[in-house]
Amino acid sequence: MDISRVSEILKSEEKTEVFYNDRPVWIQELNDNVAKVGFVDNFEESNVYIKDLYESNWFDDRK
């Protein structure tokens, strides 16, 4: 994912499925090329590189 797409997701009111390492996350904030994310399946939070985030339809778009 790139920084412009992360910014779009943060500004949007629509739900967007975002994943990190095959785990669903929500993006809490953005700092340069790092996003603070919360994992949907527990209360864990982490700072991750935005290039490592992807949307649920990412694999579909590559076909």
Rosetta blueprint (number, residue, H / E / L):
1 M L
2 D L
3 I H
4 S H
5 R H
6 V H
7 S H
8 E H
9 I H
10 L H
11 K H
12 S L
13 E L
14 E L
15 K L
16 T L
17 E L
18 V E
19 F E
20 Y E
21 N L
22 D L
23 R E
24 P E
25 V E
26 W E
27 I E
28 Q E
29 E E
30 L E
31 N E
32 D L
33 N L
34 V E
35 A E
36 K E
37 V E
38 G E
39 F E
40 V L
41 D L
42 N L
43 F L
44 E L
45 E E
46 S E
47 N E
48 V E
49 Y E
50 I H
51 K H
52 D H
53 L E
54 Y E
55 E E
56 S L
57 N L
58 W H
59 F H
60 D H
61 D H
62 R L
63 K L
